[in-house]
Amino acid sequence: MARPKPQPTNPDDVKSNATHGKSGNPARAAAGRPSEKVVKPATAADWVAGARLRTLPLAIAPVALGTGAGVVAIADGPWHPARALLALMVALALQIGVNYANDYSDGVRGTDDHRVGPARLTGSGIAKPRHVLAVALSFFALAALAGLALVVVTGQWWLLAVGAVAIVAAWFYTGGKRPYGYYGLGELFVFVFFGIVATAGSAYVQALTVNLEAWLGGVGAGLLACAVLMANNLRDVAQDKVAGKRTLAVLVGPLIGRILFVVFTLVPFGIVVFFALFYPPAWLVLFALLAALPACLIVLTAKTPRELITALQLTSLTALAYGVGLGLVFAL
């Protein structure tokens, strides 16, 4: 029996079938394919939100407090507003830089896939990771330049080492293979660098010495920075567990974390009472409790992420009032 001759294959027919499916119907083929989510590129507002402006009081407070303490140490000599401005630039640039660096590192790790707070640039896919990284590095470079200028005007070249350590610590908070922020050490970082170092450093560039006002004030500013971080991590504790991010809130659990938040928030006011014995106007700084106490109540009773975000905002306001208030008390 003779076999039928194979029909020649038309390349156009093959292409058509591959495009339109077996039925040759493009509508049915399109219906069989999963739809791709269209993500709009980040807008200017998205990039501004990525800077996390609500955290900037944590950079302003220790500089204001430290500058005031430095004025006390100067005694009858003139204070140096240009140095204070440069110190503020360093602190703000580092804070914004670490915010973008966290956005990049958490995004590429997939940690932000589980977050319940505001969407991040990298994790949401609205910005390319390399662009977010470039912005983070740009702010670190700006902090380095301001710090270099501060070193030049003070002549204290050893401060370059302090600045370098601060930038490295900012990056490895969530960056690198073993970020220490994933092992419960985030609060230690903010206490040291956004409390002690920022406050004592701001005092030192004014007077070339660090007094008790700067050391104790730095403890207060650092504890309030820890409180802000704790509120943030309490909001994300369930999601961080899933992502393998072992923050202090994850390690100690929500109940102990809430108690620590209250301790971090209220202990600085004990320092204010001590200062008030020598600087009577410091009693006025206790008005910051009008924001601090509601924040504590909210954290102790919060059941939704939105409530913890409100507490975070109130705590940032508390830190700003605390740092600027004590700074003015010392300076005036």
Residue, then its C-alpha position, 0 to 999 in steps of 0.5 A: m500500500a502506497r504511503p501518502k506523501p507528506q505535505p510541505t510545511n508552510p513556515d507562515d502556518v507554523k508561526s500563525n499556529a504558535t501565535h494564535g494557538k490550535s484554533g488559530n484564534p488570537a482572542r482565545a490564545a490570549a485568554g489562555r495566557p496569564s495576564e501580566k501585572v503592569v507596574k508603573p514606574a516610580t514617580a517623584a512622590d514615590w522617591v520622596a516617600g522612599a526617603r521615609l521623611r518621618t524618620l528624619p527627626l531621629a537625625i535632627a534631634p541628636v545634632a540639635l541636642g549635641t550642639g546645645a551641649g557643645v555651646v555649654a562646653i564652649a563657655d564664653g567662646p563663640w559657637h560655630p553655626a557652620r559646623a552645626l550645619l555640616a553635622l546636620m548634613v552628615a546626620l540627614a544624609l546618613q539617615i536618608g542613605v540608610n533608608y534607601a539602602n534598607d529599601y534596596s537590600d530588603g527588596v532584593r532579598g524578598t523580605d519586603d514581599h511580606r511587609v504590611g507597611p507602606a510599599r517600598l521602591t524595590g519590593s514593589g517593583i516600581a523602581k529598579p534595584r540598581h537605581v535605588l542602590a545608586v541613590a543610597l550610595s549618593f546620599f552616603a557620598l554626600a554624608a562623606l563629603a559633609g563629614l570631610a568638610l567638617v574634619v577640615v574646618t575642625g582639624q580633627w582628622w581622626l574623625l574620618a575614621v568615625g565617619a567611615v565606621a558610621i557609613v559601613a554600619a549604615w550599609f551592613y544594617t540590612g546589606g551584605k551576606r549577614p546583615y546585623g539588622y537580621y540578628g536583633l542588633g538594629e536597636l544597638f546600631v541606632f542607639v550608638f550612631f543616632g544617639i551617642v555618636a551623633t550627639a557627642g560628635s555634634a558637641y565635639v565639633q563645637a568645643l573639641t570636648v564632650n561634656l556630661e550634657a552630651w553623653l547623657g543627652g545622647v543616651g536619651a536620643g538613642l533610646l528614643a531612636c530605639a523606640v521608633l525602630m521597635a514600633n516599626n518592627l512590632r508592626d512587621v513582626a509576623q511578616d519578618k518571621v516569615a521572611g527570616k528577619r530576626t529583629l529584636a521584636v521577633l526574638v523577644g516576642p510582641l509582649i516583651g517588645r511592647i514593654l521595651f518600647v515603653v522603656f525606650t520611650l520613657v527613660p529619656f524623660g528621667i534624664v530630663v528630670f536630672f537635667a532640670l535640677f541644673y537647668p530649670p527650663a528643662w522641665l518644659v521638655l516634659f511637655a513632649l510627654l503629650a506625644a510620648l504617653p499616647a504612643c506608649l498607650i497605642v503600642l501596648t494596646a495596638k491590634t492593627p499595623r495602622e495603629l503602630i504606624t501612628a505610634l511611630q509617628l508620635t515617637s518621632l515627634t517626641a524625639l524631635a521635641y526632646g532633642v531640640g528642646l534640650g538643645l535650646v535649654f543648654a544653649l540659652 
